[in-house]
């Protein structure tokens, strides 16, 4: 269940980060910036969950679990998706910071 929850969460964040709304007034920009800061904190928490799942996956693989190949594949996909969010997160933060300066 933890893996499925993380997969669903990652899909939601991908959609959220594709949003190009950076606000049209100061109040909206500040609100979006605050939401992004919260998202960064949630990302850190989810990273910890992903790391814990990685430890569990490695254990299953080491024990030659009957589904070790699938476990490794799902773990790799999760890692790749999570890593792929780092650049969009950085860019959104940068654009929101720029919007605050305007």
C-alpha positions as CSV (number, residue, x, y, z in Angstrom):
1,X,0.0,0.0,0.0
2,X,2.8,2.4,0.8
3,X,4.2,2.1,-2.7
4,X,0.9,2.7,-4.4
5,X,0.2,5.7,-2.2
6,X,3.6,7.1,-3.1
7,X,3.0,6.5,-6.8
8,X,-0.3,8.3,-6.6
9,X,1.2,11.2,-4.7
10,X,4.0,11.5,-7.2
11,X,1.4,11.7,-10.1
12,X,-0.5,14.4,-8.3
13,X,2.7,16.5,-7.7
14,X,3.7,16.1,-11.4
15,X,0.4,17.7,-12.3
16,X,0.7,20.4,-9.7
17,X,4.2,21.3,-10.8
18,X,3.1,21.6,-14.4
19,X,0.8,24.5,-13.4
20,X,2.2,27.7,-14.8
21,X,0.2,30.0,-12.7
22,X,2.6,32.2,-10.8
23,X,0.0,34.7,-9.6
24,X,-1.1,38.0,-11.0
25,X,-1.0,40.0,-7.8
26,X,1.2,40.1,-4.7
27,X,-1.3,38.3,-2.5
28,X,-1.7,35.4,-4.9
29,X,2.1,35.1,-5.5
30,X,2.6,35.0,-1.7
31,X,0.0,32.4,-1.3
32,X,1.5,30.3,-4.1
33,X,5.0,30.7,-2.6
34,X,3.7,29.6,0.8
35,X,2.0,26.5,-0.8
36,X,5.3,25.7,-2.6
37,X,7.2,25.9,0.7
38,X,4.7,23.5,2.2
39,X,5.2,21.2,-0.8
40,X,9.0,21.3,-0.3
41,X,8.5,20.1,3.3
42,X,6.1,17.3,2.2
43,X,8.7,16.3,-0.5
44,X,11.3,15.9,2.3
45,X,8.9,13.7,4.2
46,X,8.0,11.7,1.2
47,X,11.8,11.3,0.4
48,X,12.1,9.7,3.9
49,X,9.3,7.3,3.1
50,X,10.9,6.5,-0.3
51,X,14.2,5.8,1.5
52,X,12.4,3.5,3.9
53,X,10.7,1.7,1.1
54,X,14.1,1.3,-0.6
55,X,15.5,-0.4,2.5
56,X,12.6,-2.7,2.6
57,X,12.9,-3.4,-1.2
58,X,16.6,-4.1,-0.8
59,X,15.8,-6.6,2.0
60,X,13.3,-8.4,-0.2
61,X,15.7,-8.5,-3.1
62,X,18.6,-9.8,-0.9
63,X,16.3,-12.5,0.5
64,X,15.5,-13.6,-3.1
65,X,11.8,-12.8,-2.8
66,X,9.8,-14.5,-5.5
67,X,8.9,-11.1,-6.9
68,X,12.3,-9.5,-6.5
69,X,12.5,-8.3,-10.1
70,X,9.2,-6.5,-9.9
71,X,10.1,-5.0,-6.5
72,X,13.4,-3.7,-7.9
73,X,11.6,-2.3,-11.0
74,X,9.0,-0.5,-9.0
75,X,11.6,0.9,-6.6
76,X,13.7,2.2,-9.6
77,X,10.6,3.8,-11.2
78,X,9.7,5.5,-7.9
79,X,13.3,6.8,-7.5
80,X,13.4,8.1,-11.1
81,X,10.0,9.8,-10.8
82,X,11.0,11.4,-7.5
83,X,14.3,12.6,-8.9
84,X,12.6,13.9,-12.0
85,X,10.5,16.3,-9.7
86,X,13.6,18.0,-8.3
87,X,14.2,20.3,-11.3
88,X,10.5,21.3,-11.7
89,X,10.4,22.0,-8.0
90,X,13.5,24.2,-8.2
91,X,12.2,26.0,-11.3
92,X,8.8,26.7,-9.8
93,X,10.4,28.1,-6.6
94,X,12.7,30.3,-8.7
95,X,9.8,31.6,-10.8
96,X,7.7,32.3,-7.7
97,X,10.6,34.1,-6.1
98,X,11.0,36.2,-9.3
99,X,7.3,36.9,-9.3
100,X,7.6,38.3,-5.8
101,X,10.2,40.8,-7.0
102,X,8.0,42.2,-9.8
